[in-house]
Amino acid sequence: MTDASTPENPQPQGTGQQTPSMRVLGQYVKDLSFENPGHGPVQAQPNIDLGIDVGATPHADGNGLFEVSLKLSAKATSEQTVLFLCELEYAGLFQLQTADQSQIEPMLLIECPRLLFPFARRIIAEITREGGFPPLLIDPVDFVQLYQAQYQRATEQKGQNGVGQA
């Protein structure tokens, strides 16, 4: 029998427990920057390096409140020229109710960013368009896969750091 809350199965199956609920109390841009150092005509299809990071912190007020931030960064280069750099930190304030400890982390690192992503994606598209480039339309993100990869890295790191320690 497997634990229903493992990263391999981040959405627990019903076991007679009360279903956890989540409320979105607010969404906001925490930080946004756009730099256009490579002005001029683009001769070739640019290379886009995209970075995605998710973080969650408990809110000072408690009561099941958490701030979840989704950080997106994009760097477009053509040959040796940096065309643009775009960084966005988009956050939301969430309240989790009736969630047990094993459900909180997957909700914060999978479900919350899944709700924030379409808004952050639109902001990135608009800011790149307003910067004089075609809108950068980021493909949908599989936050379950990101969570599992993050969990795997943390497990491996813990295993390396914790060997022989009490």
N, C-alpha and C positions, 0 to 999 in steps of 0.2 A: 504494500500500500504506500502511495506517495503522499507527501505533504502538498496540499492544494495551493499553498501560497509560495511555492518555489518560483524562481525566475522562469523556469521552463513552462510553468502554468500560472502566470501572474494574476489571472482572474479566478479567484476561488469559486468552487462549485458550492451550491446551496447545501448546507449541513444543518439546517434547522435554525441557523443563526439569523438575526435580523439583518436585512440588507443594508449595507453602508450607503450613505447619501453624501452628496457633495453640492455645495452652493458656491456659485461664482459671485463674489461680492464686489469685484472691480477689476478692471484691466487698464494698463497704462504703459507708456513708453518711459523706461527708466533712463535709457541712454541711447543716443542716435548720433552717428557721425558718418559723413560721406566726404571723401577726398577724391579730387579729380586731378592727379598730378600729370597724367599722360594725355593732355589735350591735343587735338589734331585728328586728322582722318585715320580710321582704322583700316589697314590693308588686308588683314587676314582674320579669320574667326578667332576670337580671343579664348584663352584658357581661363576657366573659372575655378578657383579653389574655394570650396565652401566648408565652413566649420559650424558645427551645431553643438551646443552645450546646454544642459538642463540642470538647474539647481533649485533646492527647496530649503526654506528656513522657517522655523516656527515664528509666528508673530508675537510680539511682546505682550499683547493682550491675552494670549492663551485662548481658551474656549475652542480648541480645535482649529484655530486660524493658522494658515500657512501662506507665505509668499512664495510663489513658484516663478522662477525667471527662465526665460528661453533666450539664449544668446545665439544670434546668427551673425556670421562674418563671411564676407565675400570679397575676393581679390581677383580682379580681371587683369590678365597680362596678355600682351601681344608681342611676340619676339622677346626683346629685352625691356620693353616699356610697360610700366604699371599704368593701366588705364584708369582704374578706380579701386578704391578701398571703401567698403561699406560695413559698418558694424551697428547692430541693433540689439539692445537688451529690452525685451518686452516681458512684462510681468503681470501676474494676476494675484489677487487676494482670494483665497479659497477657504471655505469652512467645511471640515469633514465631520460628519455626524455618524454615530453608531458604527464606527470602523474600529475593528480590533487592531492590535499592534502589527500583526502580520499583513494587514491590508493597507496600512497607511503609506508605506514606501512605494508600492506599485501604483497606488492612486496618484501620489504626488509626482512621480517620475514618468508615468505613462499617460494617464487620463487627463491630468491638468495640462501638460504641454500639448496634447492632442487638441484640446479646446483652444489654446492660445495660438497654435500654429497658423491657421488661416488668416488671422489678423496680422501677424508678423510677416507672413508671406506677401500680403497686399502692400504693407508699408515698404518692404524691400523693392517690390516692383515699381511702386510710385517714385521712390527716391532715386532709383537708377534712371528711370525715364526722365525725371526732372533734372537729372545731372547730365542729360544730353545723350544717353545711351538707350538702346532698346530695353524695355522692361525685363528685369531678371526674374523669371518665373521659376521658383524653386519647386522641384518635384515633391510630391507628398513624402513624408518621413514616417518610417515604421518605428514608433517609439518603443514598442515591445522589444524589437531587435536591439535598439540602442540600450535599453535597460538591461537586457540579458548580457550584452557585451561589457557594460560597465560593471555588472555584478561579477562576471567572470574575471575581469581584470583585478577587481578588489579582492576576490578570493585567492587568485594567484599571488598577488602582492602580500596578502596577509600570510599566506603559506611560506613565502620567502622570508618575510620579516619575523615571523613567529616561530621559526624552527629553533628548537632548543631553549626557548624562553618560557619562563613560568609566569 
